[in-house]
């Protein structure tokens, strides 16, 4: 089963083969994303071990969303020993998010 994940916008998109699921986690993405993937796999009578490859929308997009999504798919691909691709179809050992611009770091108050 092929897994596609896009966490670049507030609406998370998960595709399992030809089935698509959308969810808005607001500020709970880090807490709920892995369970969301697990639950959708279970709905399809599958487990993590049934995933044969992962594609990730690596950006540009939300800093936090991309960071969380990349962390989860990198861990899954590594643990399951399966191929990992970015949304351009390029294969990677790990995916680094593309934020689309430099970090906006504010100056310290003191």
VMD Tcl script that draws the C-alpha trace (Angstrom):
set ca {
  {0.00 0.00 0.00}
  {1.29 3.44 -0.95}
  {0.97 6.21 1.61}
  {0.96 9.92 0.67}
  {1.01 12.63 3.34}
  {0.63 16.40 3.04}
  {0.90 18.47 6.22}
  {1.90 21.71 4.46}
  {-1.46 23.41 5.08}
  {-3.89 23.44 8.03}
  {-5.81 20.61 6.34}
  {-3.81 17.38 6.48}
  {-4.21 15.11 3.45}
  {-3.56 11.39 3.75}
  {-3.86 9.05 0.80}
  {-3.73 5.29 1.09}
  {-3.51 3.96 -2.47}
  {-6.58 5.55 -4.12}
  {-8.45 6.55 -0.93}
  {-8.08 10.12 0.33}
  {-8.69 11.42 3.84}
  {-8.66 15.02 5.04}
  {-8.53 16.32 8.59}
  {-7.88 19.66 10.26}
  {-5.98 19.07 13.50}
  {-5.49 22.75 14.40}
  {-2.77 22.74 17.09}
  {-3.04 19.00 17.77}
  {-1.18 17.71 14.71}
  {1.82 16.39 16.64}
  {-0.42 14.61 19.11}
  {-2.94 13.13 16.67}
  {-1.26 12.52 13.29}
  {0.22 9.09 13.95}
  {-3.06 7.82 15.41}
  {-4.93 9.26 12.41}
  {-2.68 7.28 10.06}
  {-3.07 4.15 12.21}
  {-6.87 4.48 12.30}
  {-7.18 4.98 8.54}
  {-4.96 1.96 7.92}
  {-7.19 -0.07 10.28}
  {-10.33 1.09 8.43}
  {-8.78 -0.49 5.34}
  {-7.83 -3.68 7.25}
  {-4.13 -2.78 6.99}
  {-1.28 -2.16 9.41}
  {1.89 -0.09 9.19}
  {3.68 -3.19 7.87}
  {1.43 -3.13 4.78}
  {2.88 0.22 3.66}
  {5.25 -0.36 0.72}
  {6.32 3.25 0.06}
  {5.74 6.78 1.33}
  {5.44 10.05 -0.56}
  {5.54 13.32 1.36}
  {4.59 16.82 0.27}
  {7.82 18.41 1.48}
  {6.80 22.02 0.92}
  {6.70 24.90 0.75}
  {4.19 25.40 3.50}
  {3.60 25.60 7.22}
  {6.82 25.38 9.23}
  {5.27 23.40 12.06}
  {3.11 21.18 9.86}
  {6.01 20.25 7.57}
  {8.31 19.63 10.52}
  {5.85 17.29 12.23}
  {4.91 15.47 9.02}
  {8.55 14.99 8.00}
  {9.45 13.64 11.42}
  {6.71 11.03 11.29}
  {7.27 9.86 7.72}
  {11.05 9.75 8.17}
  {10.61 7.56 11.25}
  {8.07 5.30 9.51}
  {10.18 4.85 6.38}
  {13.27 4.10 8.45}
  {11.58 1.62 10.79}
  {9.65 -0.12 8.00}
  {12.69 -0.04 5.67}
  {10.62 1.23 2.74}
  {11.26 3.80 -0.01}
  {10.59 7.47 0.74}
  {9.81 10.02 -1.97}
  {9.16 13.73 -2.06}
  {6.19 15.11 -4.01}
  {8.42 15.50 -7.10}
  {9.02 11.75 -7.13}
  {12.64 12.02 -6.00}
  {13.77 9.24 -3.66}
  {15.38 10.20 -0.32}
  {16.85 8.50 2.73}
  {15.25 11.27 4.80}
  {13.06 14.19 3.77}
  {14.00 17.70 4.80}
  {11.09 20.15 4.72}
  {11.19 22.99 2.19}
  {9.69 25.97 3.98}
  {9.79 28.18 0.90}
  {11.65 30.99 2.68}
  {14.01 31.67 5.51}
  {12.95 31.52 9.14}
  {11.22 34.61 10.53}
  {12.97 34.94 13.88}
  {12.00 37.93 15.99}
  {14.58 39.88 17.97}
  {14.81 39.23 21.71}
  {12.94 41.73 23.86}
  {15.95 42.36 26.12}
}
mol new
graphics top color blue
foreach p $ca { graphics top sphere $p radius 0.5 }
foreach p [lrange $ca 0 end-1] q [lrange $ca 1 end] { graphics top cylinder $p $q radius 0.2 }
display resetview
